[in-house]
Every structure is written in structure tokens, then in C-alpha cells.
Amino acid sequence: MRHVSAAHLRRLYERFEFLDKDQRGQLRPQDFGAVPELAVNPIGDRIIRAFFSPGQETVDFAAFVRLLAHFRPADTNRTRVGMQQEAANSRNRKLKFAFQLYDQDRDGKISRAELLQVLRAMLEKQVTEEQLQSIAERAIQEADLDKDDAISFEEFKKSLEKVDIDHKMSIRFLR
């Protein structure tokens, strides 16, 4: 992760403490309900669940900082020469994070049913069930290059080649 100033870390810690109402030094999924952007987001629950590995019930401050790094704008001016690990806010890592919002069973594929769940949550009453089915069908047809009736991460990544994911997944949480 890119270097964060002491002032930014202090501000992040203040945010962490604000969410940690019980002062446990750990955040549970329900603690993230106090984040207005997540509370009103139709897939907010999925985003929050993506912060936690399977079986993980809490995140500490260090994990909180790593999670939020996914939403920092990518630093395109820095090179990653000599660095072993891909930055959390790289295009690839942001796409992996977005992919897991759909891939709820974590089998490495987005099934038609998983895609429909997300579409229903996002579009709710704006479209009919028939229209949702049509949107899901078209999305699978366009992205499913190996014709296995599901979308792999590589297919997901390819289908979003022209999308400015950095802009779509950036939140300026420090001002």
C-alpha cells in the first residue's frame, strides 16, 4: 500500500473508533451499518460481507486500513519496481473485490443466479422480473467467453476493460 501520512492514519483511526461503538478494538459487520454510503447502498450488505474472510467475525484497525485501501484512487505516478505485492488499490485488486461481490459462493465463477441476486438488489422495483432475466442473460452471453454459462474472473476482467474502475471504486474518505 502507498505510504500514508501520520495525519491520515490518525483520521482513519478516528473513523475506526467512531464505528467501534463498544470500544473492542475490533469491528463486526453490523458496525459498518453506521457508514451512510453503505447503509443506503442496495448491495451494502454484500460490500460489508466482502470485508470479512469466510469464518472471520471481526476486523482490527490494520485490516480496516487495508480494506479501505481498495477504495483509494490508484497512484499512477508511482512505479511498483521491487515491490512484491500488488497494491490493494490496483485495477486488478479492485476488480477482484468487485467480482467477489457477485461470487457469493466463492467458487471463482459468477452464476446466473448470483448475477440475478445482485441485479434484483440494485434495480429492485425499477424493472420487471422478465427484464432482469433478460439483462442477466445478455450479460452472461457477452462476458462468457468459454461458454460454461458462468463468468470467471478473467472473463469479468475482460468485460470491464473499457470501464474506469478506478473512478467507480474510489472513495475519498480522507479530506
N, C-alpha and C positions, 0 to 999 in steps of 0.2 A: 504494500500500500504506500502511496505517496506520503511524504512527510507531512505531519500535521503539527501546527504550532501549539505551543502551550495554551494559548488563549482559546484555540479551537477545542482542544481536549477538555479544558475547564467547562466550556459551553456544552459540550457533549455530556460531560458528567452531570451538569445541572439538569439537562434533559432526562438523563437516566434516572437521577434522583427524583425528579418530578413524576416519572412513570412508576417508580418503585415506592408506592404509597405505604407499604408495610415495612419499609426500610430493611429488607432482607439482603440487599446486595445482589439480588437476582430478579430477573423479570420473567413472568409467566405469560402465556398467550393472552390472557384476559387483561393484563396490564397495558397492552398495546391498544386497547379499546379507547384509551384517553387521547390517542392521536387522531385529531379531527379528520385528516385526509384518509385514514384507514377506516374510521367509523362510518363515513358516508360512501366509501367505495363499495360497489356491488360485489367485488371479489376480495374485499378487505380481509375476510377470514382466511382465504387461500394465501394471501400475501403473508399474513401473520404466521400461518402454519409453515410456510416456506422458510421462515426464520429458524425453525427448530428441526433438527435431525430426527428421524424416527426414534421414538423412545425417549427423546430429550424433553424435559419438562420446563427447563429454565435456561436463561442466558445471563452470563455475568457481564460486567462492563466491557471487558476486552472483546467478547463475542458481539456485543452490541455495536461497538465501533467497527468491527469487521463487516457486520451486516449492513450498516449504513453506507459503507464504502461502495457497495453495489450501486448506490444511487447518486454518487458523486459524478459530476461531469468528467469524462476521460481527459487526462492531461496529454494532449497530443504533442506538446513541445518537448517532452522528456523521452529519452530513449531508454530501453529496458536492458541495455547491454550489461552482461554479468549478473543479471538477476535471475534466480532460479524459478521463482513462482510468478505466474501471470497475475497482473493487478486485478483486484476484485471489481474495479470499475472498467475493465476492458470490455470491448464489444462482445467477445466470446463469453465472458463470465456473466454479463448482463443477459445475453441470450439464454444461457443455461438456467439462470434464475427464472426468467420468463417461462421457459419450457417447463420447468417443474411446477409452475402454477397450473398448467394443464395436465401434466402427467401425474395424476394423484396416486396411482398405484405404484409409481416409481419403477415401471418396467422398461423405461427407455423409449416408450412409444406413446403418442397421443392417439387414443382410440376415438372412434366416432362418438361413443357415449361420453367420454371425458370432454371432448370438444363441445358437445351439446350442453353439458352441465355449465361450462363457462359462458357459453352464448346465452343460455337461459338467465344466468345471474346478471350478465351485463346488459342484456336487452329487455329483460323482464316482460313488461306488457306492451312494449313498443311494436312487436311483431307477432304474428301468429305462430303456432307450433309448426305448421306446414312451411312457413318461411324460414324458421330456424333449421328445420331438417334440410331445406334446400341450400341454405348458407353453409351448413356443415358438410353436405355432400360436395358442393363446389370447392370448398377449402381442401377437403381430402383429395379430390381429383387433381387439383392444381399442384398440391405440395407432395403427394405420394408418388415419388419417382420410381420406387421399386414395386409398386402395385400390390402391397400387402394389406391395403385397407387401413393403414395407420400412418402416422407421421413420426419419423425418427428425429433425433436431434439434428442430424446432418441435413435432413430434408427441411426441417423447421428453419435452420440457419440459412439455407439456400433460398427459401421462400421469402425471407426478410432481408435479402441482400441490399435492396434499394431503400429500406426503411432507416430513418435516422434514429436508431435505438438509443443512442447517447442522449438525444433530446427527449425522447419519450420516457426514458427511465432515469432522468436526472431530477433530483430534488435538492434545492439549496436549503439545507437545514441549518446552516450557519450563516448569519448575516453580519 
